[in-house]
Amino acid sequence: MMVLIVCFRIQPNVTSTPAFKSKITFRGVNWVAGDSVTLNQIVALKQQNIEWMAQTPFGWQQKYNTPELNINTHVSKSFWGESDQGLMHTTRLAKEAGIKTLLKPHIWLRDRDQNKWIGDIEMTSEADWKAWFTNYSAFILHYARLAEQNQIEALCIGTELMKPAITREKEWRQLIYDIRQVYHGQLTYAANWYLEYEKIKFWDALDFIGVQGYFPLTKKNNPTLSELQAGWKPYLSDLEKIASKFQKPVVFTEVGYKSTPDAAVEPWKWPERGITSEQDESLKTQAICYDALFQTLWQKPWFGGTFIWKWYPQVRDNGRDHRDFTPQHKPAEKILADWYGSVHRR
C-alpha cells in the first residue's frame, strides 16, 4: 500500500510586525545648568541609580518666522553651565563619576508677543527656510563637533520643533547625514507628545525615538494611582506602533511632574510664582505620578528609558523650587531610585 504524505509549509504572515524588544538603556535626568558644578554634586546622582544626564545649551531666535539664529557659546550671556566651557567641564566630571551625557540643544524664542513657541517656527518663503536650515545646521553641527571631541555618548538633533520637523523631512535627513560625518555617538530627536512624534518620518535615520512625555493623565487634582494608570492607557498603543514601525525604542527625553495637586492635569506647565500656601503643594501627588509612570511603562518591551525633568546641582531653599519638577528630597526621589536600581532592572 502506498502512503501519500502531504506536507504543508506554513507561510509567515508577512503583514505582521516582528516582535520588538528593547531594554531600559536610559536612566537619566535633565541636569540644570548653573554657574558652577562640583564632582560631588554629580557623584550624588549615583546614589539614586542615575546613569545619564541631559545637558541643554541654547540657540537664540528672535521671532518664530525669522531665520536668524544666534549660537551662545561663551559665558557672557548665559549660565556658565550652558557655555562650551561649562558643557565640557560638566561632561568631564560626569565621566569621572561614571555618568553618561545626552547633549540636548534647544532653541529659545526671544519674542513671544504673538503667543508663539518653538513648535510654531515657520518661515514665510523658501528663501527664509533655506536660511533657517543653514543657520540651524551650523548650530547643531557646532554641538556635534563638541560632542565628538568630548566623547559625549548621545546627541539630540532638535527639541519640539514641530512644524519644521514634520514639514521639512528632506532637510532633516540631510542634516542627520551631515551630523554623522562629524559625530559617531547615538542620535535622537525630542518630539513633543502632542501632534508631533507620530508624524515624524525620519525616525529610521536615528538611533532611538525621543518623546517629550508630558501626557495629561487626568482632569482632577490629587488623583489615585489607578486613575493615573488608566490615564496612560490611551497613549500606549500609539507609542508602541511607532516603536514597532521603526524598530527603535521609545525614550522619554523629558518627563516629570510638579509637586502640586494638579501635577498630572497639564504636566508641561510650570508652577505659578508667588504661591506659598501648603494647599498648593502635594508631594504625595508627585510621588503617585512617578509610581504610575514606572509601573505602566518600565516593563514595556518597546520602552527604552527616561530623562526626568529636572535635577538641580543643588536645590535652592525656596518655595518655588520645592513645588517645581524636581523629585529631589521628596518621596518621588525614592521611587525614582528604586525603579532606576537593580530591584526593577531588566
N, C-alpha and C positions, 0 to 999 in steps of 0.2 A: 504494500500500500504506500502510495506516495503521499507525503505530508507536505502541504504547501504552507510555508511560513511567510507571512506578510509582515514586513517591518514598517512601521510608521515613524517618520522623523518629525519630531515636534519643532516647528519653526518658532523662533523667538518672536515675541510681539515687538515689532520694530517701532511701534508708536509709543511704547512705554519709555519713561525716563529711567536710566540706570540709577540705582541707589547711590546716593552721595553721602559720604561720611566724612565730616570734618573732625577736628579736635580743638579743644579750647587752647588756643595759642596765646591769646592776648588777655592778660590780667593787668589792666592798666588804669592809669588816672591821667587827667588833664592837669598838668603842672602849671601853677600860676607864676608867671614871671615877676620878679621883683628887682630891687636894687642890689641884691647880693644873694648868695646861696652858699651854704657850707656842706661839707661832706656828711656831717652828722644829720643834717636835715634830709638828705637823700637816703642815707643808710636807714633812717627811721621807716622808710617805705617797706623795707624788707620785713619789718615786724608785723605788717598787715598782709604779707604774702603777695605784695605788688611786685610785678616783674617788668612793667613797661611804664614809661611816661610819655605823654604827648607834649611837645613844646611848640609854641604858637607865635611866630613873628608876623608882622602885619605889613601889607601894602596899602597905600592910602589913595583913594579915588575920590575926586571932588563930588561928582554927581553920577547918578545911575546911568545916564545916557551920554556921558563924555568919555573918550578913550584914554585920557591921561591917567597914568598910574605911577605913583612915586614909591620907590623902594627905600625903606628907612633902615639902613644897615648899621648906623652908628648910635652912640649912646645919647647924643644931644637932644633928640626929640622923642625918645621912647624910654621905657623901662630898660635898665641895663640888661635884664634877662632876655629881652626881645632883640637886642642888638646881636650882630655877628659874634662879637667878643663874648657876650653873655651866653649865647647858644653853645658856642664851642666849649666854654668853661663848664657849663652845666652838663654837657654831654660827657666831658672828660671825667667829672666827678661821678656821673651816673655809671659809666663803665667801671670805674673803680669800685663802686658799690654793688655791681652786678645787675644794674638796671638797664634795659634797652630803651631806645628812643624812637618814637614816631615824630618826625618833623612835619608840622601841620600848618603851613602858612594860610592866613586869612586875608581877605580884603576888608577894609573899613571904609564905609561911605562917610565922608565929612559932612555933606549937605543932605539932611533928611527932612527938609522943609516940605517936600512933596509926599511925605509919608512912604518913602520907598526904602527897600532893604536890598541886600546884595543879590537875592534871588530875582529881583526885578531888573537887573542890569540888562540893558537892551539898547543897541546903537540905532541911530536913525538913518544910516546909509551903509552901503557895503564898504565904502572907503573908511568909515569910522570903525566898522567891525574889524577890518584888516589892521587898522592902527591899534585897536584894543588888544587883539590877539598878539600882535608884535610886542606890545608892552607887557602883556600878561606872561608871554613866553619868557621874556627877559627876567621878569620877576621870579618865576618858578625855576628857571634854569640856574639862576643865581643860587637858590637854595638847594637845587640838585647837586651842584658842584660842591657846595659847602657840606652837604650830607656825604658825598663820596669822599671828600678829603678827611672827614672826621669819622668815617666808618659808621655813620648813623644807619640803623638797621632797616628803617622803613620811612617812606616819604608819601605824604598826601598831596596830590597834584591840584586840589581845589576843594573848597568847602562851601556848600549850599549855593552854588552859582546856577540856580535852577534854569533860567532861560538860556544863558549861553550853553550850558551843558546839554540841554535837551534839543536845542535847535541847530547846533553847530558841530555835529558829530565829526565831520571831516577834519576840522581844525584841531579837535581834541585828540584824534588819532595821530595826527602829525606831531602834536606836542608830546604825546606819550612816546612816540618813536624818538624824538629829539632828546627827551629825558633819558631814555635807556642808552643813548650813546655816551652819556657822561656819568650816569649813576647806575649802580648794579645791585641795589637792595630791593626790598619789596615796595610795590606801588599800590596805592589805592586812591579813591576819590570819596569825599564825605558828602553824601547826598542827603538832602532834607527828607524827613519821614513823610512829608505831605506833598503829594503830586510830583515827586521827583525821582526817587530811587527806582520805581517801577518802569520809568520811561528812559532811563539811561541806556544807550545802545553800545557803549564801548567797554562794558564790564569785562568782556572776553580778553581785552588787552591789558588788564590789570591783574594783580595777584589776589586780592580779596575785595569784597563788596563792602564799602563803608556806608553806614547809615547813621544819621544823627537821630537817636532813638527817643525823641520826646513825644511819644504817642500818648494822647489823652486816654485815660483809663476809666474815668468816672465823671459824673457831674455833681458829686456831693462831697462835702467835707468829711474828714475822718472816716474814710471807707474801711471796710473789713478786708482781711486777706482774701477771702473767697470772692468778694466783689471785684477786687483788683485782678485776680486771676481770670475771672470772667471777662474783664475789660481787655485783657490781652488777646483773647481768642479770635476776634475779627481780623487781627493783623497777621496771625501766624501763617495762614495759607499763602498769602501774597509774598511774605518773606521767604518761605520755603520754595515757592515757584521760581523766584529769582535765583536762589542758590542752585536749584536743580537745573534750571535752564542754562546757566553759565558754568556749572560745576565749580563754583567758587564759594568759600564760606562767607557768611554774613557776619560782619563785626560792627558793633555799635561804637563808632568813633567818638561819640558823645552820648552819654545817658546819665541822668541824675535827677534828684528830687530835692526840693527845698524842705526845711524842717518847719513846715506850716500846715495847717489843717487842709488847705486846698492843693497840696503838692501834686496830686495826680490829675487835677482838673485841666490845667493848662501848664504842663511841666516845663515848657520853654520860658515862662515868664519869671522875671526877677522879682524878689520881694520888694514891696514899696518902701521907700525911705521914710524914716521918721516914725515908724510904728514900733512901739516898745512894749505894749501890754502882753501879758502872758497868754491871753486868749488867741493871739496871733501867732503863737509858736506851738508846734506839735512835733516833738522828737519821735513820738510813737508812730505818727502817720508816715514820717520819712522812713522809719525802720520797716514798717509793713510794706511800703513801696519797694524797698530793696529786697525784702523777702519774696514778694510776688515776682519781681524781675528774675531773680535767680532760680526760684522754683519752677517758673514757666519755661525759661529759655536755656538754662545751663546744660541740660541733658539732650537738647535737640541735636540731631546728628549733623545739621547744616550750620550750626551756630559756632562762631569762632572766637567769641570773647567780647570784652567791654573795655572802654576807656571812660571811667567815671568822671563826671563833671561835678566838682572840681577839687583840687588839692593844693592847699597853701604850703609854702615852706614853713610858715609859722602863722597860726590863726591869730588874728587881732582880737583883742578883748573888747568887742563892741557888739551891740545887739544885732546889727545887720549881718555881720559875719556869722553870728550864731544861728540866724534864721535862713541863711542862704544855702547854696547847694552842697557845700562840703559835708561829708559824714564825719569829719574829724572830731574826736572827743564826744561822740554821740553814740547812741545804741546802734545806729546803722553801720558804724565802723566795724563793730564785731561781726555783724552779718556779712559784710564785705570780706573781712579777713577769713572767716570760716569757708565761704564759697571759693575764695581765691586759694585757699590752702589745700592740704593733701586730703582732708576729710571728704571733699566733693570732687577731687581731681579725677578726670578720666582721660 
